[in-house]
Amino acid sequence: MRIFRILLAAAAAILAAATLMRTQARADSVADFYRGKDLTIIVGYGPGGGYDLFARLLARHLGRHIPGDPNVIVQNMPGAGSLRATNYLYNVAPKDGTTIGIFASDMPLLGLLDQNPAVQFDPRKFTWLGSSSRLANDAYVLIVRKDAPVKTIEDARRPGGSDLVLGGTAEGAAGADVQKILRDALGLHLRQVLGYRDTSAIFLAMERGEVMGRTVALSAIRATRPDWLKPGSDFHLLVAFARRTRLPDFPNVPTARELAPSEAARALIEFTETPLMTMARPFAAPPGIPAERAAVLRTAFMATHRDPQYIADAAAVGVEISPVSADELMTSLDEMARAPRETFTYVRKLYATNKGD
C-alpha cells in the first residue's frame, strides 16, 4: 500500500510537471509572437471623445501585461457611429491577436437585431476581452443648454411643445440610440441632427448653439468639459439613462426608469440599458484568433484594470473604471439574445421607424 501511494504521488508530480512545462511552453510561444510587434487598438470614433479616451488609457498600460511586451498603438477609424470600425474588426482585421478594438456599446444590440444589411457581424462570435466600464458610477445623461426652449422634463413632454434639438454621430451610435429611446419610451419631444464626426464636434456644436444638447456618458463630460457640470454653467442635466438609482452627485436628475409612463416603456428601457450597464466601453478582438493568444489578451485586459498606474491615470482624467470580464459580457449577450420576442419586435420597429433620423 505504501509503495502504491509513493507511485501515485510520483505520477501526480510528473503530471503536474508536464502540465507546467506545457503552460510555460505556451507562454513562451505567446511571448515570442508578441515580442517586437505592434498591437493596434482600433477606435470607432475620432480623437477626443470618450471611446478614444478609454482606448488611449488602455494603450499606455496594456503592453506590460502581455508576454513579449508589445508596443500598443491607437488607430482611429470613425464612421457610421463606429459601425465601420466594428465591421472592419470582424471581417478585415488580422485574426492573429495583433488587433483589438473598441466600438459603441449599442453595436452588439444592432447585431442581435439582425435587420440592418450594413451590420456585417455576429456579436456573439467576437473574441471579447471585456469592458472598461459598466457605468457603476456613471450614466448616459441628457445634457442641454440652459437657454434651450425646453428646460425641464415637463417641457419636453408637453403636448404641442417645442422640440429639443439634439446632436449625434450616426444611427447605431449609443448617444443617438439613447435619444430615440428617450423620445419613444418617455414621450419626450426630441429631434436629432445626426452626421457629426465625433464627440468633440458635437460638443463644439452645442457651444455654438447649433444644437441644444445631446446624450453622452457623464464621464466623457467630466473628462473633457468639466466646467459644464459646475453650478452656474451654461448647461444642465435633464435625465440619466442606464441607472437603477439616481446619480449621487446629481440627486435632482431623474432616471429614465422612474420617468417611464408604463410597464411596457420601463421594460423597453431596461432591455436597451443592458448593453450600457455591462458593456459601456467594450473591447474585442476579431473572431477566430488562436486560443492561447485570446486567453492572454483577456487576462492582460483584466490585469490592466487592476494596475495601480492605470487606475491613477484614469482618476487623473476623471474616467470611471468598473471593469467587466469577457465571460460576464458574453453571458449578458446570451441573455439579451433570449429576450422575449415582443421585446425584439418592438426594438426592431423602433430602429426601422427611425432609420432616417
Secondary structure as the mmCIF struct_conf table of DSSP 4:
data_model
#
loop_
_struct_conf.conf_type_id
_struct_conf.id
_struct_conf.beg_label_comp_id
_struct_conf.beg_label_asym_id
_struct_conf.beg_label_seq_id
_struct_conf.end_label_comp_id
_struct_conf.end_label_asym_id
_struct_conf.end_label_seq_id
HELX_RH_AL_P HELX_RH_AL_P1 ARG A 2 TYR A 34
TURN_TY1_P TURN_TY1_P1 ARG A 35 GLY A 36
STRN STRN1 ASP A 38 VAL A 43
BEND BEND1 GLY A 44 TYR A 45
TURN_TY1_P TURN_TY1_P2 PRO A 47 GLY A 48
BEND BEND2 GLY A 49 GLY A 49
HELX_RH_AL_P HELX_RH_AL_P2 GLY A 50 ALA A 59
TURN_TY1_P TURN_TY1_P3 ARG A 60 HIS A 61
HELX_RH_3T_P HELX_RH_3T_P1 LEU A 62 HIS A 65
BEND BEND3 ILE A 66 ILE A 66
TURN_TY1_P TURN_TY1_P4 PRO A 67 GLY A 68
STRN STRN2 ASN A 71 ASN A 76
HELX_RH_3T_P HELX_RH_3T_P2 ALA A 80 SER A 82
HELX_RH_AL_P HELX_RH_AL_P3 LEU A 83 ASN A 91
TURN_TY1_P TURN_TY1_P5 VAL A 92 VAL A 92
BEND BEND4 ALA A 93 ALA A 93
BEND BEND5 LYS A 95 THR A 98
STRN STRN3 THR A 99 ILE A 102
TURN_TY1_P TURN_TY1_P6 SER A 105 ASP A 106
HELX_RH_AL_P HELX_RH_AL_P4 MET A 107 LEU A 113
TURN_TY1_P TURN_TY1_P7 PRO A 117 ALA A 118
HELX_RH_3T_P HELX_RH_3T_P3 PRO A 123 LYS A 125
BEND BEND6 PHE A 126 PHE A 126
STRN STRN4 THR A 127 SER A 131
BEND BEND7 SER A 132 SER A 132
TURN_TY1_P TURN_TY1_P8 ALA A 136 ASN A 137
STRN STRN5 TYR A 140 ARG A 145
TURN_TY1_P TURN_TY1_P9 LYS A 146 ASP A 147
BEND BEND8 ALA A 148 PRO A 149
BEND BEND9 THR A 152 THR A 152
HELX_RH_AL_P HELX_RH_AL_P5 ILE A 153 ARG A 157
BEND BEND10 ARG A 158 ARG A 158
TURN_TY1_P TURN_TY1_P10 PRO A 159 GLY A 160
STRN STRN6 LEU A 164 GLY A 167
BEND BEND11 THR A 169 THR A 169
TURN_TY1_P TURN_TY1_P11 GLU A 171 GLY A 172
HELX_RH_AL_P HELX_RH_AL_P6 ALA A 174 LEU A 186
STRN STRN7 LEU A 190 VAL A 193
BEND BEND12 ARG A 197 ASP A 198
HELX_RH_AL_P HELX_RH_AL_P7 THR A 199 ARG A 208
TURN_TY1_P TURN_TY1_P12 GLY A 209 GLY A 209
BEND BEND13 GLU A 210 MET A 212
STRN STRN8 GLY A 213 ALA A 217
HELX_RH_AL_P HELX_RH_AL_P8 LEU A 218 THR A 224
HELX_RH_3T_P HELX_RH_3T_P4 PRO A 226 LEU A 229
BEND BEND14 LYS A 230 LYS A 230
TURN_TY1_P TURN_TY1_P13 PRO A 231 GLY A 232
BEND BEND15 ASP A 234 ASP A 234
STRN STRN9 PHE A 235 PHE A 241
BEND BEND16 ALA A 242 ALA A 242
BEND BEND17 ARG A 244 THR A 245
TURN_TY1_P TURN_TY1_P14 PRO A 248 ASP A 249
TURN_TY1_P TURN_TY1_P15 PRO A 251 ASN A 252
BEND BEND18 VAL A 253 VAL A 253
STRN STRN10 THR A 255 THR A 255
HELX_RH_AL_P HELX_RH_AL_P9 ALA A 256 LEU A 259
BEND BEND19 PRO A 261 SER A 262
HELX_RH_AL_P HELX_RH_AL_P10 GLU A 263 THR A 278
BEND BEND20 ALA A 280 ARG A 281
STRN STRN11 PRO A 282 ALA A 285
TURN_TY1_P TURN_TY1_P16 PRO A 287 GLY A 288
HELX_RH_AL_P HELX_RH_AL_P11 ALA A 291 THR A 304
TURN_TY1_P TURN_TY1_P17 HIS A 305 ARG A 306
HELX_RH_AL_P HELX_RH_AL_P12 PRO A 308 ALA A 316
TURN_TY1_P TURN_TY1_P18 VAL A 317 GLY A 318
STRN STRN12 VAL A 324 SER A 325
HELX_RH_AL_P HELX_RH_AL_P13 ALA A 326 ALA A 337
TURN_TY1_P TURN_TY1_P19 ARG A 338 ARG A 338
BEND BEND21 ALA A 339 ALA A 339
HELX_RH_AL_P HELX_RH_AL_P14 ARG A 341 THR A 353
TURN_TY1_P TURN_TY1_P20 ASN A 354 GLY A 356
#
